Amino acid sequence: MQCHKMFLAGLKVLNTFKHLMRKQTAVTTWRSFHTNYKACVSQNFSDYESIKQNYKPEVPEYFNFASDVLDNWARMEKDGKKPSNPALWWIDGEGGEVKWSYEELEVFSKKVANILSGPCRLKKNDRVIVILPRIPEWWLINVACIRAGIVLIPATSQLTPKDIHYRLQASKASCIITSDTLAREVDAVVSDCHFVKTKLIVPEGHQEGWLNFKDLFKSARDDHTCVKTKSEDPMTIFFTSGTTGLPKMAQHTHCSYPIGHVVTGRYWLDLTPSDVLWSLSDTGWAKCAWSNVFAPWNQGSCVFVHRMPHFDGPTVLKALYNYPITTLCLPPTGYRMLVQQDMAGYQLKSLKHCVSAGEPINPQVVEEWKTHTGLDIYEGYGQTETVLVCGTFKGMKIKPGSMGKPAPGYDVQIIDENENILPPGKEGDIAIRVKPKRPFSLFSEYIDDPQRTDATIRGSFYLTGDRGVKDDDGYFRFVGRSDDVIISSGYRIGPFEVENALIKHPAVAESAVVSSPDPIRGEIVKAFVVLLPAYQSHDPEELVKELQEYVKKVTAPYKYPRKVEFVPELPKTVSGKIRRNELRNKEWGKASHD
């Protein structure tokens, strides 16, 4: 009875939110929303169908995440209406630590906004490329760009000079912000990038032709007036991860990410203002914006950051042991690396909710993680072009190997090449309905590439470029990228299902499966396998036979890898996704264009 009352109270708050969203003034909308937020975040929404049916927000005419959400949390914090949880908690692993309240985040980001619109000479809708590691200034620059209406283009610190040049040329960025370690590399390629008018070194460093962030910050004013931004105004551009072809520029607006990620933060990450979220995402990728900016700060939660330049299992476990982290978000690769550690000495008492995204996670890893921690891993699925598309939400039954059900706000279907919706059990293209009404939380376009933008639409649907299957209960399962699916002698084989079989063998640490040319079958399955140390001295020919027979038994016999190659490591993007296209190009004798 009590649960029923709580659920009805939750629906009342959601309906209030719907009513408020019909108003056209974003400031009024979000101030009113946050006034009722304490009641909203205390409810335990566990009825998926009711949540989905009642989530129907309407986009206001004007909206700005900095002034309409973050500054509201700062006011609530000042008035004592919010738990004293910091907005950002950063450590460097060597004793260095930064803790900023929402009030400090407001003040400091206003100073940075004045730097951007003053010395950097940037105006509304100008584009700025930001290439920084996990340092606190990255978060300030994100918020400052939103305040000033400047379009942020994040990029990873591991880019080569060639990559940087491509992004500067393609984006026509007016400014580049980076560290002193990359400044010289930028100077080596920036000479013919005529749109760049300002270069800023963060956090400090002196180089000819570059402004110094530290010096400017000291003297910057903190009385910035937020630029008035319409919901459809451009806010950020993400270069796609480049797992297939040249990176595209996917643009999001001032409503698509901030408002779209209310679902991510509340229902998938299950966050409240008392929670501390640690999401190990590289600052160059969209997932960092998901789980390190919009989703947690919509909820008034704390974003925990470890500067850790490269994933290190013992360092992650030590941090989870020493800090009150309640929510963990890792790519599958991260969980795989953690369960290979000796976890017996780490009691993760604060941790209560774990999620994973980026690519499918092997059920065996999920089982091992639960054995060590007692916690389930809730999978989610989305893209650079979207917010959360599918998820296993708190309170839902977990189906190993499934990425859950469609997120509220998206009508997700499995369709064929003729736009027909396929029945449960039939493999097809994962698609989102965009007609008669396009979801507001979908990217607006690929910049300067109308043909590729148009190519994402098939009739009434947006094509994700992924293949999947829906079961009788409405859960979706990822099969593979459309161009990853292997067709051998007429059989369609998803690489993940073969990888999933291989990982269960005690010799296999990791694997990647791609197509390989064959004169008879057209394509055959080839597996690139990373062995665990204990098996690296075994006879390779015998081990190949053993793995092939093992896959035949674990999955359908026609899916077994007819070719197996042992490799020391797999090529991956910085976000941890396996670059299957690089392996596939190698097999087919093609050059990689990433």
Rosetta blueprint (number, residue, H / E / L):
1 M L
2 Q H
3 C H
4 H H
5 K H
6 M H
7 F H
8 L H
9 A H
10 G H
11 L H
12 K H
13 V H
14 L H
15 N H
16 T H
17 F H
18 K H
19 H H
20 L H
21 M H
22 R L
23 K L
24 Q L
25 T L
26 A H
27 V H
28 T H
29 T H
30 W H
31 R H
32 S H
33 F H
34 H H
35 T H
36 N L
37 Y H
38 K H
39 A H
40 C H
41 V H
42 S L
43 Q L
44 N L
45 F L
46 S L
47 D L
48 Y H
49 E H
50 S H
51 I H
52 K H
53 Q H
54 N H
55 Y L
56 K L
57 P L
58 E L
59 V L
60 P L
61 E L
62 Y E
63 F L
64 N L
65 F H
66 A H
67 S H
68 D H
69 V H
70 L H
71 D H
72 N H
73 W H
74 A H
75 R H
76 M H
77 E H
78 K H
79 D L
80 G L
81 K L
82 K L
83 P L
84 S L
85 N L
86 P L
87 A L
88 L E
89 W E
90 W E
91 I E
92 D L
93 G L
94 E L
95 G L
96 G L
97 E E
98 V E
99 K E
100 W E
101 S L
102 Y H
103 E H
104 E H
105 L H
106 E H
107 V H
108 F H
109 S H
110 K H
111 K H
112 V H
113 A H
114 N H
115 I H
116 L H
117 S H
118 G L
119 P L
120 C L
121 R L
122 L L
123 K L
124 K L
125 N L
126 D L
127 R E
128 V E
129 I E
130 V E
131 I E
132 L L
133 P L
134 R L
135 I L
136 P H
137 E H
138 W H
139 W H
140 L H
141 I H
142 N H
143 V H
144 A H
145 C H
146 I H
147 R H
148 A H
149 G L
150 I L
151 V E
152 L E
153 I E
154 P E
155 A E
156 T L
157 S L
158 Q L
159 L L
160 T L
161 P H
162 K H
163 D H
164 I H
165 H H
166 Y H
167 R H
168 L H
169 Q H
170 A H
171 S H
172 K L
173 A L
174 S L
175 C E
176 I E
177 I E
178 T E
179 S L
180 D H
181 T H
182 L H
183 A H
184 R H
185 E H
186 V H
187 D H
188 A H
189 V H
190 V H
191 S H
192 D H
193 C L
194 H L
195 F L
196 V L
197 K L
198 T E
199 K E
200 L E
201 I E
202 V L
203 P L
204 E L
205 G L
206 H L
207 Q L
208 E L
209 G L
210 W L
211 L E
212 N E
213 F H
214 K H
215 D H
216 L H
217 F H
218 K H
219 S H
220 A L
221 R L
222 D L
223 D L
224 H L
225 T L
226 C L
227 V L
228 K L
229 T L
230 K E
231 S L
232 E L
233 D L
234 P E
235 M E
236 T E
237 I E
238 F E
239 F E
240 T L
241 S L
242 G L
243 T L
244 T L
245 G L
246 L L
247 P L
248 K L
249 M E
250 A E
251 Q E
252 H E
253 T E
254 H L
255 C L
256 S L
257 Y L
258 P L
259 I L
260 G L
261 H H
262 V H
263 V H
264 T H
265 G H
266 R H
267 Y H
268 W H
269 L L
270 D L
271 L L
272 T L
273 P L
274 S L
275 D L
276 V E
277 L E
278 W E
279 S E
280 L L
281 S L
282 D L
283 T L
284 G L
285 W L
286 A H
287 K H
288 C H
289 A H
290 W H
291 S H
292 N H
293 V H
294 F H
295 A H
296 P H
297 W H
298 N H
299 Q L
300 G L
301 S L
302 C E
303 V E
304 F E
305 V E
306 H E
307 R L
308 M L
309 P L
310 H L
311 F L
312 D L
313 G H
314 P H
315 T H
316 V H
317 L H
318 K H
319 A H
320 L H
321 Y H
322 N H
323 Y L
324 P L
325 I L
326 T L
327 T E
328 L E
329 C E
330 L E
331 P L
332 P H
333 T H
334 G H
335 Y H
336 R H
337 M H
338 L H
339 V H
340 Q L
341 Q L
342 D L
343 M L
344 A L
345 G L
346 Y L
347 Q L
348 L L
349 K L
350 S L
351 L L
352 K L
353 H E
354 C E
355 V E
356 S E
357 A L
358 G L
359 E L
360 P L
361 I L
362 N L
363 P H
364 Q H
365 V H
366 V H
367 E H
368 E H
369 W H
370 K H
371 T H
372 H H
373 T H
374 G L
375 L L
376 D L
377 I E
378 Y E
379 E E
380 G E
381 Y E
382 G E
383 Q L
384 T L
385 E L
386 T L
387 V L
388 L E
389 V E
390 C E
391 G E
392 T L
393 F L
394 K L
395 G L
396 M L
397 K L
398 I L
399 K L
400 P L
401 G L
402 S L
403 M L
404 G L
405 K E
406 P E
407 A L
408 P L
409 G L
410 Y L
411 D L
412 V E
413 Q E
414 I E
415 I E
416 D L
417 E L
418 N L
419 E L
420 N L
421 I E
422 L L
423 P L
424 P L
425 G L
426 K L
427 E L
428 G E
429 D E
430 I E
431 A E
432 I E
433 R E
434 V L
435 K L
436 P L
437 K L
438 R L
439 P L
440 F L
441 S L
442 L L
443 F L
444 S L
445 E E
446 Y E
447 I L
448 D L
449 D L
450 P H
451 Q H
452 R H
453 T H
454 D H
455 A L
456 T L
457 I E
458 R E
459 G L
460 S L
461 F E
462 Y E
463 L E
464 T E
465 G E
466 D E
467 R E
468 G E
469 V E
470 K E
471 D L
472 D L
473 D L
474 G L
475 Y L
476 F E
477 R E
478 F E
479 V E
480 G E
481 R E
482 S L
483 D L
484 D L
485 V L
486 I E
487 I E
488 S E
489 S L
490 G L
491 Y E
492 R E
493 I E
494 G L
495 P H
496 F H
497 E H
498 V H
499 E H
500 N H
501 A H
502 L H
503 I L
504 K L
505 H L
506 P L
507 A L
508 V E
509 A E
510 E E
511 S E
512 A E
513 V E
514 V E
515 S E
516 S E
517 P E
518 D E
519 P L
520 I L
521 R L
522 G E
523 E E
524 I E
525 V E
526 K E
527 A E
528 F E
529 V E
530 V E
531 L E
532 L L
533 P H
534 A H
535 Y H
536 Q L
537 S L
538 H L
539 D L
540 P H
541 E H
542 E H
543 L H
544 V H
545 K H
546 E H
547 L H
548 Q H
549 E H
550 Y H
551 V H
552 K H
553 K H
554 V H
555 T L
556 A L
557 P H
558 Y H
559 K H
560 Y L
561 P L
562 R L
563 K E
564 V E
565 E E
566 F E
567 V L
568 P L
569 E L
570 L L
571 P L
572 K E
573 T L
574 V L
575 S L
576 G L
577 K L
578 I E
579 R L
580 R H
581 N H
582 E H
583 L H
584 R H
585 N H
586 K H
587 E H
588 W H
589 G L
590 K L
591 A L
592 S L
593 H L
594 D L
